[in-house]
Amino acid sequence: MTETPSVPLKTHGTKIRDADGEDVTLSCANWYGAQLETYVPEGLDKAPIDFISKTIATLGFNCVRLPFSLELYLENPTVTEETVAANENLVGWSGMLVFDKVIENLTDNGLMVILNNHMSDAGKCCSTNDGNGMWYNDNYPEEKFFETWREMAGRYLKNPMVVGFDLRNEPRPDENSGMMPTWGSGLEINDWKLAA
């Protein structure tokens, strides 16, 4: 089990340091699933949240990258009973309340969390024709991307163990819109540097 750094974390040049000024190395597991159409991290049908969190910590990780979709956040559907079968207390909850509970449990178990906007529309990643190559699409315009991040920042502001945002997974060409992300083009429509 890895020792939990004192939070909040800060950067100093190329280093990440904890509140005591000690260097921190992030050793993160990726808990996949909340970006899918099930709207919950995978495995909640097989094991209790606390068991999963404790297992991640026991394996030596000190943080978890937790993917989500804009659809999960903005639509906030009720999850199905099957997706949380090993966590009966979550039956009937919305996707975001389950997400909140997972974050609370991870951080209560000493694990830092990095939130990852994986997709706009919930689904599997990643292709050039899934409609999710850019940080926005017809269903979720760019302002919804920014709105989601502003609100997610506020939602977890009081939890210092939520230590980072992975703003978008794999910006890539989007065959559906004909758009290609760039870095530094200066065009708002496709400049990921400006958006980030």
C-alpha positions as CSV (number, residue, x, y, z in Angstrom):
1,M,0.0,0.0,0.0
2,T,1.4,3.4,-1.0
3,E,1.5,6.2,1.5
4,T,-1.0,9.0,0.8
5,P,0.7,12.3,0.2
6,S,-0.5,15.4,2.1
7,V,-2.8,17.4,0.0
8,P,-3.3,19.8,-1.8
9,L,-0.7,19.0,-4.4
10,K,1.3,21.8,-6.2
11,T,3.6,21.9,-9.1
12,H,7.2,23.2,-8.9
13,G,8.8,23.2,-12.3
14,T,8.5,19.7,-13.6
15,K,7.8,18.2,-10.1
16,I,4.6,17.5,-8.3
17,R,4.9,18.2,-4.6
18,D,2.6,17.6,-1.7
19,A,1.6,20.1,1.0
20,D,4.8,19.3,2.9
21,G,7.0,20.0,-0.1
22,E,7.8,16.3,-0.7
23,D,7.9,15.1,-4.3
24,V,5.0,13.0,-5.4
25,T,4.9,10.3,-8.0
26,L,1.5,9.5,-9.3
27,S,0.9,5.8,-9.7
28,C,-2.5,5.6,-11.2
29,A,-4.9,2.9,-12.1
30,N,-7.6,3.6,-14.7
31,W,-11.1,2.6,-13.5
32,Y,-12.9,2.4,-16.8
33,G,-16.7,2.3,-17.4
34,A,-18.5,5.5,-16.4
35,Q,-18.0,6.8,-20.0
36,L,-20.0,3.9,-21.4
37,E,-23.8,3.6,-21.8
38,T,-24.0,1.9,-18.4
39,Y,-22.9,5.2,-16.7
40,V,-21.0,3.6,-13.9
41,P,-17.4,2.4,-13.3
42,E,-17.2,-1.2,-14.3
43,G,-17.2,-3.9,-11.7
44,L,-19.9,-2.5,-9.4
45,D,-22.1,-5.4,-10.5
46,K,-19.4,-7.8,-9.2
47,A,-17.9,-6.3,-6.0
48,P,-18.7,-3.6,-3.5
49,I,-17.1,-0.1,-4.1
50,D,-15.1,-0.3,-0.9
51,F,-13.6,-3.7,-1.8
52,I,-12.5,-2.3,-5.2
53,S,-11.0,0.8,-3.7
54,K,-9.1,-1.1,-1.1
55,T,-7.8,-3.6,-3.7
56,I,-6.5,-0.7,-5.8
57,A,-4.7,0.8,-2.8
58,T,-3.4,-2.6,-1.8
59,L,-1.9,-3.2,-5.2
60,G,0.3,-0.1,-4.7
61,F,-1.5,2.6,-6.6
62,N,-2.0,6.0,-5.1
63,C,-4.5,7.4,-7.6
64,V,-7.2,6.5,-9.9
65,R,-8.0,8.0,-13.3
66,L,-11.8,8.0,-13.5
67,P,-13.3,8.5,-17.0
68,F,-16.7,10.0,-17.6
69,S,-18.8,11.3,-20.6
70,L,-20.4,14.6,-21.1
71,E,-23.6,12.6,-21.5
72,L,-23.2,11.1,-18.0
73,Y,-22.8,14.5,-16.4
74,L,-25.4,16.5,-18.5
75,E,-28.1,13.9,-18.8
76,N,-27.5,12.1,-15.4
77,P,-29.6,9.0,-16.2
78,T,-30.7,6.6,-13.5
79,V,-28.4,3.5,-13.5
80,T,-29.9,0.0,-14.0
81,E,-30.0,-2.4,-11.1
82,E,-27.8,-4.8,-13.1
83,T,-24.9,-2.4,-13.3
84,V,-24.7,-2.0,-9.5
85,A,-25.8,-5.5,-8.4
86,A,-23.0,-5.9,-5.9
87,N,-23.9,-2.5,-4.4
88,E,-27.6,-2.7,-3.6
89,N,-27.6,0.6,-1.8
90,L,-26.9,2.3,-5.2
91,V,-30.0,0.9,-6.9
92,G,-32.2,3.7,-8.2
93,W,-29.4,6.3,-8.0
94,S,-28.5,8.6,-10.8
95,G,-25.2,8.1,-12.7
96,M,-23.7,11.2,-11.1
97,L,-24.6,10.2,-7.6
98,V,-23.0,6.8,-8.2
99,F,-19.9,8.7,-9.6
100,D,-19.9,10.9,-6.5
101,K,-20.0,7.9,-4.2
102,V,-17.2,6.2,-6.1
103,I,-15.0,9.3,-5.7
104,E,-15.9,9.6,-2.0
105,N,-14.9,6.0,-1.4
106,L,-11.7,6.2,-3.4
107,T,-10.6,9.3,-1.5
108,D,-11.7,7.9,1.8
109,N,-9.4,5.0,1.1
110,G,-6.4,7.4,0.6
111,L,-6.5,7.3,-3.2
112,M,-6.2,10.5,-5.2
113,V,-8.5,10.9,-8.2
114,I,-7.9,12.4,-11.7
115,L,-11.1,13.0,-13.6
116,N,-11.0,12.2,-17.3
117,N,-13.6,13.5,-19.8
118,H,-13.3,10.5,-22.1
119,M,-16.2,11.1,-24.5
120,S,-19.0,13.4,-25.3
121,D,-21.6,10.8,-26.2
122,A,-21.5,7.8,-23.8
123,G,-19.9,4.8,-25.6
124,K,-16.7,3.0,-26.5
125,C,-13.6,4.9,-27.5
126,C,-11.8,5.5,-29.8
127,S,-12.3,5.8,-33.6
128,T,-12.3,8.6,-36.1
129,N,-16.0,8.0,-36.9
130,D,-17.5,7.7,-33.4
131,G,-18.4,11.4,-33.3
132,N,-16.2,12.0,-30.3
133,G,-12.9,13.0,-31.8
134,M,-13.2,16.6,-30.9
135,W,-14.0,18.0,-27.5
136,Y,-17.5,18.9,-28.8
137,N,-20.0,17.5,-31.2
138,D,-23.6,18.3,-32.4
139,N,-25.1,16.7,-29.3
140,Y,-22.7,18.5,-26.9
141,P,-21.5,21.8,-28.3
142,E,-18.2,23.3,-27.1
143,E,-19.9,25.5,-24.4
144,K,-21.3,22.3,-22.8
145,F,-17.7,20.9,-22.6
146,F,-16.6,24.1,-20.8
147,E,-19.8,24.1,-18.6
148,T,-19.2,20.6,-17.6
149,W,-15.6,21.2,-16.5
150,R,-16.6,24.4,-14.6
151,E,-19.3,22.5,-12.7
152,M,-17.2,19.4,-12.1
153,A,-14.5,21.6,-10.6
154,G,-17.1,23.1,-8.3
155,R,-18.6,19.8,-7.5
156,Y,-15.3,18.3,-6.1
157,L,-13.7,21.5,-4.9
158,K,-14.0,20.5,-1.2
159,N,-12.4,17.2,-1.8
160,P,-8.6,17.9,-1.9
161,M,-8.0,14.3,-3.0
162,V,-9.5,15.1,-6.4
163,V,-6.1,16.3,-7.7
164,G,-6.4,16.7,-11.4
165,F,-8.3,16.9,-14.6
166,D,-7.5,14.9,-17.7
167,L,-9.4,17.4,-19.9
168,R,-10.1,15.1,-22.9
169,N,-9.1,11.7,-24.0
170,E,-7.4,11.5,-27.3
171,P,-8.5,14.5,-29.4
172,R,-8.4,13.0,-32.9
173,P,-9.8,13.5,-36.4
174,D,-13.6,13.4,-36.6
175,E,-14.8,12.0,-39.9
176,N,-18.4,12.8,-39.1
177,S,-17.8,16.6,-38.9
178,G,-14.7,16.7,-41.1
179,M,-12.8,18.4,-38.3
180,M,-9.2,17.8,-37.3
181,P,-7.9,19.0,-34.0
182,T,-4.8,21.2,-34.1
183,W,-2.3,22.5,-31.5
184,G,-1.8,26.3,-31.8
185,S,-3.5,27.0,-35.1
186,G,-5.3,30.0,-33.5
187,L,-8.7,28.9,-34.9
188,E,-11.2,28.4,-32.1
189,I,-13.1,25.7,-34.1
190,N,-10.3,23.2,-33.9
191,D,-7.4,24.5,-31.7
192,W,-7.2,22.2,-28.8
193,K,-4.5,24.4,-27.2
194,L,-7.0,27.3,-27.1
195,A,-9.8,25.1,-25.7
196,A,-7.6,23.5,-23.1
